Amino acid sequence: FIYTLIFAVLQMSTATSTSAGFGFSTAKSTSDAVSEAVASATEKLGSGAPSIAFISSTVTRDVEEVRTEFVKALPNGTPIHGITSSGAVLTCSGRKSSGVGCLVVKSDDGAFATAYDFEDGNKAAASLKEKMPSPQAIFMGATPGAEEGVIEILSKEFPSVPVFGGTAADDDLSGAWKVMSSETSSGTGISLVGIGDSVKFGASMLGPYIPTNNIVKATKTEGRRVFEIDGKPAADWAYEWLGEDIKDQFNDGGLVLPQTAQSPLGIKQPSGEYVTNHLAAFGGAEKFIDFFAPIPEGSELVVMDSGDGPSTGYGAAMSDAYDSAKAVMGSDPSAGILVFCGGMAIAVGDNLDTGLTNKDFLSKVEGLPMMGMTCFGEQACLAEAKTNVQRNLSVGMVLFG
């Protein structure tokens, strides 16, 4: 495979004490589930509040109840960053449908700073800037459609600071997704976590695909919408590419996420890196197509091949994502976050458990407090271009030490 590797080489300094814990539960009662998850996560942390709690839940639960129960169960004053995950919370032992998860990290004072706004990325960024003017990196959570706007804001407010993250998701694109904080949850929320210099940190984002010789140009676009490819209606080209499986959507409009989940369209950057994009929907009679990431006008779109990734649950890609993040950090991690694209979850189906329990991947993360989330978009910093991007159909790892 030719992997699209995205990671940031970050300045590292030694944290004097960093510890972490992870817990999950699938208990029917949300109160019981959160209590079990928090008890497992905080069991070995000792006294005092964690520096940060990363939480996740599926939308089969009342998300505001989930958030409220976490606030009650966590030590008083624990900052929270949370998003909903599509279908399941991911763990080293596989998917946990209807689960709740909690990853807590305890480090030096000032190691993390959080900021949140109900809907305004500018306000969230300003709040983070006040609390931590110069983070070594930012971990973000937003909702579908808002990501590139938040990235643009962060790139202006925090020049040269790498941004990584995962987008809140639901189970059926109904808009039930939520972003959570200590104070509230919102279907339009923006949550930011500033990572201070005292924390050892490494992150990666991989697009585990092979570029093919099927290359076209997006000749008329607006944001995430492509009207023309090679000067012709975009939907005509996409129908010719995808075939009869999407005939109804071609004629009437509609989502095509399962049909396109194994074949991203990559945009090759001047640096040689690819940013992968998921073709999401057809516009019917208007013959446009929509993506889950912006498509700049004039971009060359390269059809990518996923090889044996779907049949193996992308276990090799998870392992490589861990290795890449660890190489950046330069030491063994204390905690990790797995960011796994919801489109890839569609592509692998039940094989996702095979990937999560892949022998090579498991040998690296077994015993590591790690929470995985299935997201509707991924954010990362291009290693060569040094720019922060919104992308799709990717798997990444964020490590703390």
C-alpha positions as CSV (number, residue, x, y, z in Angstrom):
1,F,0.0,0.0,0.0
2,I,0.9,3.6,-0.5
3,Y,-0.2,5.2,2.7
4,T,-1.2,8.9,2.9
5,L,0.6,9.8,6.2
6,I,-0.4,12.8,8.1
7,F,1.3,13.8,11.3
8,A,2.9,16.8,13.0
9,V,6.4,16.8,14.3
10,L,5.9,18.6,17.5
11,Q,8.2,20.0,20.1
12,M,8.4,17.7,23.1
13,S,9.2,18.3,26.7
14,T,9.1,15.9,29.6
15,A,6.0,15.8,31.8
16,T,6.9,15.0,35.4
17,S,3.8,12.9,35.9
18,T,1.2,11.7,33.5
19,S,-1.3,8.9,34.2
20,A,-4.4,7.8,32.5
21,G,-7.3,5.4,32.6
22,F,-10.1,4.2,30.3
23,G,-13.5,2.7,31.1
24,F,-16.6,1.7,29.1
25,S,-19.9,0.2,29.7
26,T,-22.9,-1.1,27.8
27,A,-25.2,-1.2,30.8
28,K,-28.8,-0.4,29.9
29,S,-29.2,2.3,32.4
30,T,-27.2,5.4,31.4
31,S,-26.6,6.3,35.0
32,D,-25.2,2.8,35.7
33,A,-23.2,2.8,32.4
34,V,-21.5,6.1,33.1
35,S,-20.8,5.2,36.7
36,E,-19.1,1.9,35.6
37,A,-17.1,3.7,32.9
38,V,-15.8,6.4,35.3
39,A,-15.1,3.9,38.0
40,S,-12.9,1.9,35.7
41,A,-11.2,4.9,34.2
42,T,-10.3,6.6,37.5
43,E,-9.5,3.5,39.5
44,K,-5.7,4.0,39.4
45,L,-5.5,7.8,39.1
46,G,-5.4,8.6,42.8
47,S,-6.9,11.7,44.4
48,G,-7.8,14.9,42.7
49,A,-9.5,15.6,39.4
50,P,-8.1,14.5,36.1
51,S,-6.7,17.2,33.8
52,I,-9.1,16.2,31.1
53,A,-11.8,13.6,30.4
54,F,-12.5,12.6,26.8
55,I,-16.0,11.0,26.7
56,S,-18.1,9.4,24.0
57,S,-21.5,7.7,23.5
58,T,-23.7,6.5,20.8
59,V,-26.9,8.4,20.0
60,T,-29.1,5.5,21.0
61,R,-28.9,7.1,24.5
62,D,-30.1,10.5,25.6
63,V,-26.9,12.4,25.0
64,E,-27.6,15.2,27.4
65,E,-28.3,12.6,30.1
66,V,-25.0,11.0,29.2
67,R,-23.2,14.3,29.6
68,T,-25.0,15.1,32.9
69,E,-24.2,11.7,34.4
70,F,-20.5,12.1,33.5
71,V,-20.4,15.5,35.2
72,K,-21.9,13.9,38.3
73,A,-19.6,10.8,38.2
74,L,-16.3,12.5,37.5
75,P,-14.3,14.3,40.2
76,N,-15.6,17.8,40.7
77,G,-14.0,20.3,38.2
78,T,-13.0,17.7,35.6
79,P,-12.9,19.4,32.1
80,I,-14.8,17.4,29.5
81,H,-14.4,17.0,25.7
82,G,-16.9,14.7,24.1
83,I,-18.5,13.7,20.8
84,T,-21.1,11.1,19.8
85,S,-19.8,8.1,18.0
86,S,-21.5,6.3,15.1
87,G,-22.9,2.9,16.1
88,A,-20.4,2.0,18.8
89,V,-17.6,3.2,21.1
90,L,-14.4,1.4,20.0
91,T,-12.1,-0.5,22.4
92,C,-9.1,-2.9,22.3
93,S,-11.7,-5.7,22.7
94,G,-13.9,-4.6,19.8
95,R,-17.0,-2.4,19.2
96,K,-19.3,-1.6,22.1
97,S,-22.7,-0.9,20.6
98,S,-24.8,1.5,22.6
99,G,-21.8,2.0,24.7
100,V,-20.3,4.9,26.7
101,G,-16.6,5.5,27.0
102,C,-14.4,7.6,29.2
103,L,-10.6,8.3,28.8
104,V,-9.1,10.4,31.6
105,V,-5.7,11.9,31.6
106,K,-4.0,13.4,34.7
107,S,-0.9,15.5,34.2
108,D,0.8,18.7,35.4
109,D,-1.2,21.9,36.1
110,G,-1.8,23.7,32.8
111,A,-1.2,20.6,30.7
112,F,-4.6,20.9,29.0
113,A,-7.1,23.7,28.4
114,T,-10.6,23.3,27.1
115,A,-13.0,25.7,25.3
116,Y,-16.5,25.2,24.0
117,D,-19.2,27.2,22.3
118,F,-22.8,26.2,21.4
119,E,-22.3,27.1,17.8
120,D,-19.6,29.7,17.3
121,G,-16.0,28.6,16.4
122,N,-14.7,32.1,16.8
123,K,-15.9,32.3,20.4
124,A,-14.5,28.8,21.2
125,A,-11.1,29.8,19.7
126,A,-11.0,33.1,21.6
127,S,-11.8,31.3,24.8
128,L,-9.0,28.8,24.2
129,K,-6.6,31.5,23.3
130,E,-7.3,33.2,26.6
131,K,-6.6,30.0,28.6
132,M,-3.6,28.7,26.5
133,P,-2.1,31.3,24.1
134,S,0.5,28.9,22.6
135,P,-0.5,25.2,22.7
136,Q,1.7,22.7,21.0
137,A,-1.4,21.2,19.3
138,I,-5.2,21.4,19.4
139,F,-7.7,18.5,19.4
140,M,-11.1,19.6,18.1
141,G,-14.6,18.3,17.9
142,A,-17.3,19.7,15.7
143,T,-20.4,18.7,13.7
144,P,-20.7,17.8,10.0
145,G,-20.3,20.7,7.7
146,A,-18.6,23.0,10.3
147,E,-15.2,21.5,10.4
148,E,-13.3,23.4,7.7
149,G,-14.6,26.7,9.1
150,V,-13.3,25.8,12.5
151,I,-10.0,24.8,11.0
152,E,-9.7,28.1,9.2
153,I,-10.4,30.0,12.5
154,L,-7.8,28.0,14.4
155,S,-5.2,28.4,11.7
156,K,-5.6,32.2,12.0
157,E,-5.8,32.3,15.8
158,F,-3.0,29.8,16.3
159,P,-0.6,30.0,13.3
160,S,1.5,26.9,12.7
161,V,-0.2,25.0,15.5
162,P,-1.2,21.4,14.3
163,V,-4.9,20.6,14.6
164,F,-6.2,17.0,14.9
165,G,-9.7,15.8,15.7
166,G,-12.8,13.8,14.9
167,T,-16.3,14.9,13.9
168,A,-19.4,14.0,16.0
169,A,-21.5,11.3,14.4
170,D,-24.9,9.5,14.6
171,D,-26.2,6.2,13.3
172,D,-28.2,7.4,10.2
173,L,-27.2,10.9,9.2
174,S,-30.4,12.2,10.9
175,G,-28.5,15.0,12.6
176,A,-28.7,13.5,16.1
177,W,-25.0,14.0,16.6
178,K,-23.8,16.1,19.6
179,V,-20.6,17.7,20.9
180,M,-20.3,17.7,24.7
181,S,-18.6,19.8,27.4
182,S,-18.8,20.1,31.1
183,E,-21.6,22.6,30.8
184,T,-23.8,21.5,27.9
185,S,-24.2,19.5,24.7
186,S,-25.2,20.8,21.2
187,G,-25.9,19.5,17.7
188,T,-23.8,22.5,16.5
189,G,-21.2,22.6,19.2
190,I,-17.5,23.2,18.9
191,S,-15.1,21.8,21.6
192,L,-11.4,22.5,21.6
193,V,-8.6,21.0,23.7
194,G,-5.3,22.8,23.9
195,I,-2.4,20.5,24.6
196,G,0.4,22.2,26.6
197,D,4.1,21.8,26.1
198,S,4.5,19.7,29.3
199,V,2.6,16.9,27.7
200,K,4.4,14.4,25.4
201,F,2.2,14.2,22.3
202,G,2.1,12.5,19.0
203,A,-0.6,12.1,16.4
204,S,-1.1,10.5,13.0
205,M,-3.8,10.2,10.3
206,L,-3.6,7.6,7.6
207,G,-5.5,7.1,4.3
208,P,-4.7,3.4,3.6
209,Y,-5.3,3.5,-0.1
210,I,-3.5,3.0,-3.4
211,P,-4.0,5.8,-6.0
212,T,-5.3,4.5,-9.4
213,N,-4.9,5.8,-12.9
214,N,-8.5,7.1,-12.9
215,I,-8.0,10.8,-12.5
216,V,-10.4,13.6,-13.3
217,K,-10.6,17.4,-12.7
218,A,-13.2,19.2,-10.6
219,T,-13.9,22.0,-13.0
220,K,-16.8,23.7,-11.1
221,T,-17.2,23.5,-7.4
222,E,-18.6,25.4,-4.4
223,G,-17.4,24.3,-1.0
224,R,-18.3,20.6,-0.7
225,R,-20.4,20.5,-3.8
226,V,-19.1,19.6,-7.2
227,F,-21.1,20.7,-10.2
228,E,-18.8,19.7,-13.1
229,I,-16.0,17.2,-13.6
230,D,-13.9,17.6,-16.7
231,G,-16.4,20.3,-17.9
232,K,-19.4,17.9,-17.8
233,P,-22.1,17.3,-15.1
234,A,-20.4,15.8,-12.1
235,A,-23.2,13.2,-11.6
236,D,-22.7,11.8,-15.1
237,W,-19.1,11.0,-14.4
238,A,-19.9,9.5,-10.9
239,Y,-22.6,7.3,-12.4
240,E,-20.3,6.0,-15.1
241,W,-17.7,5.3,-12.3
242,L,-20.0,3.7,-9.8
243,G,-22.5,2.0,-12.1
244,E,-26.0,0.6,-11.6
245,D,-25.7,0.3,-7.8
246,I,-26.4,4.1,-7.5
247,K,-29.0,4.4,-10.4
248,D,-31.8,5.5,-8.1
249,Q,-29.7,8.1,-6.4
250,F,-28.4,9.3,-9.8
251,N,-32.0,9.8,-11.0
252,D,-33.7,11.0,-7.8
253,G,-30.9,12.2,-5.6
254,G,-29.8,10.8,-2.3
255,L,-27.0,9.4,-0.2
256,V,-24.5,6.9,-1.6
257,L,-22.2,6.4,1.4
258,P,-22.1,2.6,1.4
259,Q,-21.4,2.4,-2.3
260,T,-18.5,4.9,-2.1
261,A,-17.0,4.0,1.2
262,Q,-14.3,1.7,-0.3
263,S,-13.2,4.1,-3.0
264,P,-12.2,7.6,-1.7
265,L,-11.4,10.3,-4.1
266,G,-8.0,11.7,-3.2
267,I,-6.7,15.2,-3.9
268,K,-3.0,15.1,-4.4
269,Q,-1.3,18.1,-2.8
270,P,1.8,19.9,-4.2
271,S,3.7,18.2,-1.4
272,G,2.7,14.8,-2.8
273,E,0.4,14.0,0.0
274,Y,-3.2,12.9,-0.6
275,V,-6.3,14.3,1.2
276,T,-9.0,11.6,0.9
277,N,-12.7,12.6,0.4
278,H,-15.9,10.6,0.7
279,L,-18.5,11.1,-2.1
280,A,-21.7,11.4,0.0
281,A,-24.7,12.2,-2.2
282,F,-26.2,12.9,-5.6
283,G,-28.3,15.9,-6.4
284,G,-30.8,14.3,-8.7
285,A,-31.9,16.3,-11.7
286,E,-29.4,19.1,-10.9
287,K,-26.6,16.6,-11.5
288,F,-24.2,17.8,-8.7
289,I,-22.5,15.6,-6.2
290,D,-21.7,16.3,-2.6
291,F,-18.7,15.3,-0.4
292,F,-17.9,15.3,3.3
293,A,-15.0,17.6,2.8
294,P,-14.4,20.7,0.6
295,I,-13.3,20.2,-3.0
296,P,-11.3,23.2,-4.4
297,E,-12.2,24.2,-7.9
298,G,-9.5,22.9,-10.3
299,S,-8.5,20.0,-8.1
300,E,-7.5,16.7,-9.6
301,L,-9.6,13.9,-8.1
302,V,-7.8,10.5,-8.0
303,V,-9.9,7.4,-7.5
304,M,-8.2,5.4,-4.7
305,D,-8.3,1.6,-4.1
306,S,-8.8,0.2,-0.6
307,G,-7.2,-3.2,-1.3
308,D,-7.8,-5.7,1.5
309,G,-8.6,-3.0,4.1
310,P,-12.3,-3.6,4.3
311,S,-11.9,-7.4,4.5
312,T,-9.4,-7.1,7.3
313,G,-11.1,-4.4,9.3
314,Y,-8.2,-2.0,8.5
315,G,-6.2,-3.6,11.4
316,A,-2.9,-2.9,9.6
317,A,-3.8,0.7,9.2
318,M,-4.6,1.0,12.9
319,S,-1.3,-0.5,13.8
320,D,0.5,1.8,11.4
321,A,-1.4,4.8,12.8
322,Y,-0.1,3.9,16.3
323,D,3.4,3.4,15.1
324,S,3.4,6.8,13.3
325,A,2.0,8.7,16.3
326,K,4.5,7.0,18.7
327,A,7.4,7.8,16.4
328,V,6.4,11.5,16.7
329,M,6.1,11.3,20.4
330,G,9.4,9.5,20.9
331,S,8.4,7.4,23.9
332,D,5.8,5.0,25.2
333,P,2.4,6.6,25.6
334,S,0.2,6.8,28.7
335,A,-3.1,7.1,26.8
336,G,-4.5,7.1,23.3
337,I,-7.5,8.1,21.2
338,L,-8.4,6.2,18.0
339,V,-10.1,8.3,15.4
340,F,-11.9,6.0,12.9
341,C,-13.9,7.2,10.0
342,G,-17.6,6.3,10.0
343,G,-17.4,5.6,6.2
344,M,-14.7,3.1,6.9
345,A,-16.9,1.5,9.5
346,I,-19.5,1.2,6.8
347,A,-17.0,-0.4,4.5
348,V,-15.8,-3.0,7.0
349,G,-19.1,-3.8,8.7
350,D,-18.6,-6.7,11.2
351,N,-14.9,-6.9,10.2
352,L,-14.3,-3.8,12.4
353,D,-13.9,-6.1,15.3
354,T,-11.3,-8.1,13.4
355,G,-9.3,-4.9,12.9
356,L,-9.6,-3.8,16.5
357,T,-8.4,-7.2,17.7
358,N,-5.7,-7.5,15.0
359,K,-2.8,-9.3,16.6
360,D,-0.2,-6.8,15.6
361,F,-2.3,-3.8,16.6
362,L,-3.4,-5.5,19.9
363,S,0.3,-6.2,20.8
364,K,0.9,-2.5,20.7
365,V,-2.2,-1.1,22.5
366,E,-3.2,-3.9,24.8
367,G,-3.1,-2.4,28.3
368,L,-3.0,1.1,27.0
369,P,-5.9,3.3,28.2
370,M,-7.4,3.9,24.7
371,M,-10.8,5.1,23.5
372,G,-11.9,4.9,19.9
373,M,-14.6,6.9,18.2
374,T,-16.3,6.4,14.9
375,C,-16.5,9.9,13.3
376,F,-18.1,11.7,10.4
377,G,-15.0,13.5,9.4
378,E,-11.3,13.7,10.5
379,Q,-9.0,16.7,11.0
380,A,-5.3,16.5,10.7
381,C,-2.1,18.4,9.9
382,L,-0.3,17.5,6.7
383,A,3.3,16.6,7.6
384,E,4.9,18.0,4.5
385,A,2.6,20.9,3.7
386,K,2.2,21.9,7.4
387,T,-1.4,22.8,6.8
388,N,-4.5,21.6,8.7
389,V,-7.2,19.9,6.7
390,Q,-10.6,18.4,6.8
391,R,-10.6,14.9,5.3
392,N,-12.6,11.6,5.2
393,L,-12.1,7.8,5.1
394,S,-9.1,8.0,7.4
395,V,-7.8,6.3,10.6
396,G,-5.7,8.1,13.1
397,M,-4.2,7.9,16.5
398,V,-3.6,10.6,19.1
399,L,-1.2,9.7,21.9
400,F,-0.4,11.4,25.2
401,G,2.6,10.6,27.5
